[in-house]
Amino acid sequence: MEPVTHFLTGACIGRAGFNRKTAYATLAAVLAAEAADLDILWALAGPVEELKHHRGITHTLVAAPVVAGVVVAGVWALDSLIQWRRRRSPAVAHELNQKMKVPTAPPKTPLRWGWLYATALVAALSHLLLDWTNNYGVRPFFPFNPRWYAGSIVFIAEPVLWGVFALALAVPWVLGLADNEIGVRQQRHRGQGWAKFALVAMVGLWGWRWFEHEQGLAMIAKTQVASEPVKRIALEPYPVNPYRWHAILETADFYQTAEVNTSNPDAMDAIVSNPQRDVMWKPTDTPAVEAAKQTLLGQVYLDWGVWAVVRDLGQQPVAGMAPPELPPGRTWTTVGFTDLRFDYELLAAPARLGRSPLGEWVYIVDAHEDAGMAMGGREQH
């Protein structure tokens, strides 16, 4: 999922009860819920390195306890700094206490390191679970098992979840303002019930979407969409609407896509696919394609892209990467990589194969030598 959902999930985890057990619980949960995505720093090394390492070791069950420990260490450093400043400036601390009316406030929650680590660990694990729900996938058992797992039930950005979490965090704040206006004593841990509601609602949405996903697969399986026997099927989510899905079917000779509406499985338009528009014949493996598959980009992409398609595009320049300058007698060609999981209406341009998000390209010289790699208009140096 995108960062907003991870941050909001962490905030609700902290406020769902952990903040009653230890100080800094919400802070630790928010940081741990998003910390795994620090692997995006690999983008500084280029787009291919980013793809290679994104959702890598930081998104594993092995790393989650380490991530939690690093977050707790950061909180310890912050708390040590706060305590040091209070000892250095007792007069300032006393003045702040007077301004904040500390004597009339509820007792401060003690700092319990065991509970703080447990909070951070739960939040770190929530990151893996959230990322599993979309179609990009995670490798939770890496490095022991390199397989990618993807639930494909929730779009990578889900406005419904944003609304639920925003409600859960905003309502207690508004109620707190109202209490302050009428002089009611402030509650230190307001909002626990709303936070629990948001987390339960998220799990409920997952269950609903999983049910619709399975129903969509069953509908495709019993409907003769393709003109040939189908080898495998995938169903990709749209945001907001749990009944709308994008289907991909693979046969021996071609791929075919379809739009699926699970709200009424018996309707005539429950599955819509036009063979003239939605059939993509499998490209031929040329020597340039085979060479491209052996490059760093090819190995990384094929390891991740479970619906990867590789095609020889001929001498087609790639945006953001100049074609190689060659002496007479030598030739170059462009090989494009795309993953059909991300090649549908919401995400991609109408052009098929090589123009979708997360598409990559390689220049191959003389059908065997790579002369440049690019992804999304960014060249890999």
C-alpha positions as CSV (number, residue, x, y, z in Angstrom):
1,M,0.0,0.0,0.0
2,E,1.0,3.6,-0.3
3,P,2.5,5.4,2.7
4,V,-0.7,7.2,3.9
5,T,-2.5,3.9,4.6
6,H,0.5,2.5,6.5
7,F,0.9,5.7,8.6
8,L,-2.8,5.8,9.5
9,T,-2.9,2.1,10.3
10,G,0.1,2.6,12.6
11,A,-1.7,5.5,14.3
12,C,-4.8,3.4,14.9
13,I,-2.7,0.4,16.2
14,G,-1.1,2.7,18.8
15,R,-4.4,4.3,19.9
16,A,-6.3,1.0,20.0
17,G,-4.9,0.2,23.4
18,F,-1.1,0.1,23.3
19,N,-1.0,3.8,24.3
20,R,-2.6,2.8,27.6
21,K,0.3,0.4,28.3
22,T,3.2,2.6,27.5
23,A,4.3,6.1,26.6
24,Y,5.3,6.7,23.0
25,A,3.1,3.8,21.7
26,T,1.5,5.8,18.9
27,L,4.7,7.3,17.8
28,A,6.4,3.9,17.7
29,A,3.5,2.3,15.9
30,V,3.4,5.1,13.2
31,L,7.2,4.8,12.6
32,A,7.3,1.0,12.5
33,A,4.2,0.8,10.3
34,E,6.1,2.6,7.5
35,A,9.7,1.9,8.2
36,A,9.9,-1.1,5.8
37,D,9.5,1.3,2.8
38,L,12.9,2.9,3.5
39,D,14.1,0.4,0.9
40,I,12.9,3.0,-1.7
41,L,16.3,4.7,-1.0
42,W,17.6,2.1,-3.5
43,A,16.1,4.4,-6.1
44,L,19.2,6.5,-5.7
45,A,21.1,3.7,-7.4
46,G,18.8,3.6,-10.3
47,P,15.3,2.2,-11.3
48,V,16.5,-1.4,-11.8
49,E,18.2,-1.5,-8.4
50,E,15.0,0.0,-6.9
51,L,12.9,-2.8,-8.4
52,K,15.4,-5.4,-7.3
53,H,15.3,-4.3,-3.7
54,H,11.8,-2.8,-3.2
55,R,9.7,-5.1,-1.0
56,G,12.9,-7.0,-0.4
57,I,14.5,-7.9,3.0
58,T,12.8,-5.1,4.9
59,H,9.4,-6.6,4.0
60,T,10.1,-10.0,5.5
61,L,9.2,-11.9,8.7
62,V,12.9,-12.1,9.5
63,A,13.3,-8.3,9.3
64,A,10.2,-7.3,11.2
65,P,11.6,-7.8,14.7
66,V,14.8,-5.9,13.6
67,V,12.7,-3.0,12.2
68,A,10.8,-2.9,15.5
69,G,14.0,-2.9,17.5
70,V,15.4,0.0,15.4
71,V,12.3,2.0,16.0
72,V,12.4,1.4,19.7
73,A,16.0,2.4,19.7
74,G,15.0,5.7,18.0
75,V,12.3,6.3,20.6
76,W,14.8,5.6,23.4
77,A,17.2,8.2,21.9
78,L,14.3,10.7,21.7
79,D,13.2,10.1,25.2
80,S,16.8,10.4,26.4
81,L,17.1,13.8,24.7
82,I,13.8,15.0,26.3
83,Q,14.9,13.8,29.8
84,W,18.3,15.5,29.4
85,R,16.7,18.8,28.4
86,R,14.4,18.6,31.4
87,R,17.3,18.1,33.7
88,R,19.3,20.9,32.2
89,S,16.3,23.4,32.4
90,P,14.1,22.5,35.4
91,A,12.8,26.1,35.5
92,V,11.6,25.8,31.9
93,A,10.1,22.4,32.5
94,H,8.3,23.9,35.6
95,E,7.0,26.7,33.5
96,L,5.7,24.4,30.8
97,N,4.0,22.2,33.4
98,Q,2.2,25.3,34.7
99,K,1.1,26.3,31.3
100,M,-0.1,22.8,30.5
101,K,-1.8,22.5,33.9
102,V,-0.1,19.2,34.6
103,P,-1.5,18.8,38.2
104,T,-5.0,18.6,36.8
105,A,-4.1,16.3,33.9
106,P,-4.5,12.5,34.1
107,P,-1.4,10.7,35.3
108,K,1.3,10.2,32.6
109,T,1.5,6.7,31.1
110,P,4.8,5.1,32.2
111,L,7.3,4.1,29.6
112,R,7.4,0.3,29.4
113,W,10.0,-0.9,26.9
114,G,8.6,-4.4,26.5
115,W,5.2,-3.0,25.6
116,L,6.8,-0.5,23.3
117,Y,8.6,-3.2,21.4
118,A,5.5,-5.2,21.1
119,T,3.7,-2.2,19.7
120,A,6.4,-1.6,17.2
121,L,6.5,-5.3,16.2
122,V,2.7,-5.4,15.6
123,A,2.9,-2.3,13.5
124,A,5.9,-3.6,11.5
125,L,4.0,-6.8,10.7
126,S,0.9,-4.8,9.7
127,H,3.1,-3.4,6.9
128,L,3.6,-6.9,5.4
129,L,-0.1,-7.7,5.7
130,L,-1.2,-4.5,4.0
131,D,1.3,-5.0,1.2
132,W,0.1,-8.6,0.7
133,T,-3.4,-7.4,0.0
134,N,-2.6,-5.7,-3.3
135,N,-1.3,-7.2,-6.5
136,Y,2.4,-6.1,-6.3
137,G,3.0,-8.7,-3.7
138,V,5.6,-9.4,-0.9
139,R,8.1,-12.1,-0.2
140,P,7.6,-12.6,3.6
141,F,9.7,-15.7,3.9
142,F,12.7,-14.3,2.0
143,P,15.7,-15.3,2.1
144,F,14.6,-18.8,2.8
145,N,11.8,-18.8,0.3
146,P,12.0,-16.2,-2.6
147,R,8.4,-16.7,-3.8
148,W,6.2,-13.7,-4.2
149,Y,2.7,-13.8,-2.5
150,A,-0.1,-11.4,-3.5
151,G,-3.7,-11.3,-2.3
152,S,-4.8,-9.0,-5.1
153,I,-7.9,-8.0,-3.2
154,V,-7.2,-4.3,-2.5
155,F,-5.9,-1.6,-4.9
156,I,-2.6,-0.1,-3.9
157,A,-4.5,3.2,-2.9
158,E,-7.9,2.7,-1.4
159,P,-9.9,5.9,-0.6
160,V,-12.4,3.9,1.5
161,L,-9.6,3.0,4.0
162,W,-8.5,6.6,4.0
163,G,-12.0,7.7,4.9
164,V,-12.4,5.1,7.7
165,F,-9.0,6.0,9.3
166,A,-9.6,9.7,8.9
167,L,-12.9,9.4,10.7
168,A,-11.4,7.3,13.5
169,L,-8.7,9.8,14.1
170,A,-10.7,13.0,13.6
171,V,-13.8,12.3,15.7
172,P,-11.9,12.0,19.0
173,W,-10.0,15.2,18.3
174,V,-13.2,17.1,17.6
175,L,-14.8,15.7,20.8
176,G,-11.7,16.8,22.7
177,L,-12.1,20.3,21.4
178,A,-15.7,20.3,22.5
179,D,-14.7,19.1,26.0
180,N,-12.1,21.8,26.2
181,E,-14.7,24.5,25.3
182,I,-17.0,23.4,28.1
183,G,-14.2,22.9,30.7
184,V,-14.5,19.1,30.9
185,R,-11.3,17.4,32.1
186,Q,-9.3,16.1,29.1
187,Q,-9.1,12.3,28.6
188,R,-5.5,11.2,27.9
189,H,-6.4,8.2,25.9
190,R,-9.5,9.4,24.0
191,G,-10.3,7.5,20.8
192,Q,-9.5,3.9,21.6
193,G,-12.9,2.7,20.5
194,W,-12.7,4.6,17.2
195,A,-9.2,3.2,16.5
196,K,-10.5,-0.3,17.1
197,F,-13.5,0.4,14.9
198,A,-11.1,1.4,12.0
199,L,-9.0,-1.7,12.3
200,V,-12.0,-4.0,12.4
201,A,-13.5,-2.1,9.4
202,M,-10.3,-2.6,7.5
203,V,-10.3,-6.4,8.1
204,G,-14.0,-6.4,7.2
205,L,-13.3,-4.7,3.9
206,W,-10.6,-7.3,3.2
207,G,-13.0,-10.1,3.9
208,W,-15.6,-8.5,1.6
209,R,-13.1,-8.0,-1.2
210,W,-11.7,-11.5,-0.8
211,F,-15.2,-12.9,-1.2
212,E,-15.9,-10.9,-4.3
213,H,-12.4,-11.8,-5.7
214,E,-13.1,-15.5,-5.3
215,Q,-16.6,-15.1,-6.8
216,G,-15.0,-13.3,-9.8
217,L,-12.5,-16.1,-10.4
218,A,-15.4,-18.7,-10.2
219,M,-17.4,-16.6,-12.8
220,I,-14.4,-16.5,-15.2
221,A,-13.7,-20.2,-14.7
222,K,-17.2,-21.3,-15.7
223,T,-17.6,-18.8,-18.6
224,Q,-16.0,-19.5,-22.0
225,V,-14.3,-16.1,-22.4
226,A,-11.3,-17.3,-24.4
227,S,-11.5,-19.4,-27.6
228,E,-8.8,-21.7,-26.3
229,P,-8.3,-23.7,-23.1
230,V,-7.2,-21.3,-20.3
231,K,-4.0,-22.1,-18.5
232,R,-4.2,-19.6,-15.7
233,I,-6.4,-16.6,-14.5
234,A,-5.7,-13.5,-12.5
235,L,-8.1,-11.0,-11.1
236,E,-6.9,-7.4,-10.4
237,P,-8.7,-4.9,-8.1
238,Y,-10.0,-1.4,-8.8
239,P,-10.3,1.1,-5.9
240,V,-13.5,1.9,-4.1
241,N,-15.8,-0.5,-6.0
242,P,-15.5,-4.0,-4.6
243,Y,-17.5,-5.5,-7.4
244,R,-15.3,-4.3,-10.3
245,W,-12.3,-6.4,-11.3
246,H,-9.9,-6.7,-14.3
247,A,-9.3,-10.3,-15.4
248,I,-6.3,-11.7,-17.2
249,L,-6.5,-15.1,-19.0
250,E,-3.6,-16.9,-20.5
251,T,-3.9,-19.6,-23.2
252,A,-1.2,-21.4,-25.1
253,D,-1.2,-18.7,-27.8
254,F,-2.4,-15.4,-26.4
255,Y,-3.5,-13.4,-23.4
256,Q,-7.0,-12.0,-23.1
257,T,-8.4,-9.5,-20.7
258,A,-12.0,-8.9,-19.4
259,E,-13.9,-6.6,-17.1
260,V,-15.8,-8.4,-14.4
261,N,-18.7,-7.2,-12.4
262,T,-19.5,-9.5,-9.4
263,S,-22.5,-7.5,-8.1
264,N,-24.8,-9.6,-10.3
265,P,-23.1,-12.8,-11.5
266,D,-26.1,-13.7,-13.7
267,A,-26.2,-10.5,-15.6
268,M,-25.5,-10.5,-19.4
269,D,-22.7,-7.9,-18.9
270,A,-21.2,-9.4,-15.8
271,I,-18.1,-10.3,-17.9
272,V,-17.2,-8.1,-20.8
273,S,-14.4,-9.0,-23.2
274,N,-14.0,-8.1,-26.9
275,P,-11.7,-10.5,-28.7
276,Q,-10.9,-7.8,-31.3
277,R,-9.7,-5.5,-28.7
278,D,-8.7,-7.5,-25.6
279,V,-6.7,-10.4,-27.2
280,M,-2.9,-10.0,-27.1
281,W,-1.0,-12.6,-29.1
282,K,2.2,-13.9,-27.4
283,P,5.3,-12.3,-28.9
284,T,8.0,-14.3,-30.6
285,D,11.2,-15.0,-28.7
286,T,13.9,-13.5,-30.8
287,P,17.7,-13.6,-30.1
288,A,17.4,-10.0,-28.8
289,V,14.6,-11.1,-26.4
290,E,16.7,-14.0,-25.1
291,A,19.7,-11.6,-24.6
292,A,17.5,-9.1,-22.8
293,K,16.3,-11.8,-20.4
294,Q,19.9,-12.4,-19.3
295,T,20.6,-8.8,-18.4
296,L,20.3,-7.6,-14.8
297,L,17.0,-5.9,-15.7
298,G,15.7,-9.1,-17.3
299,Q,16.6,-11.3,-14.4
300,V,15.1,-8.9,-11.8
301,Y,11.9,-8.3,-13.8
302,L,11.2,-11.9,-14.5
303,D,11.8,-12.8,-10.9
304,W,9.1,-10.4,-9.8
305,G,6.8,-10.2,-12.9
306,V,4.5,-13.2,-12.6
307,W,2.6,-11.9,-15.6
308,A,5.6,-10.6,-17.4
309,V,5.6,-10.2,-21.2
310,V,8.8,-9.5,-23.1
311,R,8.7,-8.2,-26.7
312,D,11.2,-7.2,-29.4
313,L,10.0,-3.7,-30.3
314,G,12.5,-3.1,-33.1
315,Q,14.4,0.2,-33.4
316,Q,12.0,2.1,-31.2
317,P,13.7,4.8,-29.0
318,V,12.8,4.9,-25.3
319,A,11.8,8.1,-23.6
320,G,14.6,9.3,-21.3
321,M,17.3,7.0,-22.9
322,A,19.1,7.8,-26.1
323,P,19.6,4.9,-28.5
324,P,23.2,3.6,-28.8
325,E,25.5,5.3,-31.3
326,L,27.1,2.5,-33.3
327,P,29.6,2.2,-36.1
328,P,28.5,1.0,-39.5
329,G,27.6,-2.6,-39.7
330,R,26.2,-2.9,-36.2
331,T,22.5,-2.7,-35.3
332,W,20.4,-2.2,-32.2
333,T,16.9,-3.1,-31.1
334,T,14.6,-2.3,-28.1
335,V,13.3,-5.0,-25.9
336,G,10.3,-4.1,-23.7
337,F,9.2,-5.7,-20.5
338,T,5.7,-5.2,-19.0
339,D,3.6,-7.0,-16.4
340,L,0.0,-7.5,-17.3
341,R,-1.1,-7.1,-13.7
342,F,-0.7,-3.3,-14.1
343,D,-1.8,-3.0,-17.7
344,Y,-5.4,-2.0,-17.4
345,E,-7.6,1.0,-17.8
346,L,-7.0,2.6,-14.4
347,L,-3.2,2.4,-14.7
348,A,-2.1,2.2,-18.3
349,A,-2.3,4.1,-21.5
350,P,-4.3,2.4,-24.3
351,A,-1.1,1.1,-26.0
352,R,-0.4,-2.5,-25.0
353,L,2.9,-4.2,-24.2
354,G,5.6,-1.9,-23.2
355,R,3.7,1.2,-22.2
356,S,2.2,0.3,-18.8
357,P,3.4,1.4,-15.4
358,L,6.4,-0.6,-14.2
359,G,7.4,-1.2,-17.8
360,E,11.1,-1.5,-18.5
361,W,13.3,-1.4,-21.6
362,V,16.7,-2.6,-22.8
363,Y,18.7,-1.7,-25.9
364,I,20.3,-4.8,-27.3
365,V,23.1,-4.5,-29.8
366,D,23.7,-7.1,-32.5
367,A,21.1,-9.4,-30.8
368,H,23.4,-10.2,-27.9
369,E,24.9,-7.2,-26.1
370,D,23.0,-4.8,-23.8
371,A,23.6,-1.1,-24.3
372,G,21.4,0.5,-21.7
373,M,18.4,-0.1,-19.4
374,A,15.5,2.1,-18.4
375,M,12.3,2.1,-16.4
376,G,9.6,4.7,-16.4
377,G,11.8,7.2,-18.3
378,R,14.7,6.8,-15.9
379,E,18.0,5.2,-17.2
380,Q,19.9,2.7,-15.1
381,H,23.6,3.7,-15.1
